[in-house]
Amino acid sequence: PKPVLMRGIGDAIVDDIVYHYDDLIGYYQPETVIFLPSVTEFHIRDNKSAEDLAEGIAELVTTDEQVHITQQF
């Protein structure tokens, strides 16, 4: 068994998570991150296309890989 830390981040979009990576992910140094996009990505704040969202997630994963913290994203 491993401890599970669930953090909801309200109306944040993937760009916010990349910008605040150190505080939201890096601080906790998790082994695994599960990212569940919400309607905020598509309607409320950012009006992203599916391709834009995929690029944002790829940037988030690249940011994570640069600091070598998580093993699974």
URSUL-V406292 format. One record per helix or strand of 2 or more residues. SS is the DSSP state (a for helix, b for strand). FROM is the first residue (numbers start at 1). LEN is the number of residues. If there is no record, write none. Layout:
ss->SS from->FROM len->LEN
ss->SS from->FROM len->LEN
This chain:
ss->a from->14 len->6
ss->a from->21 len->6
ss->a from->39 len->6
ss->a from->50 len->18
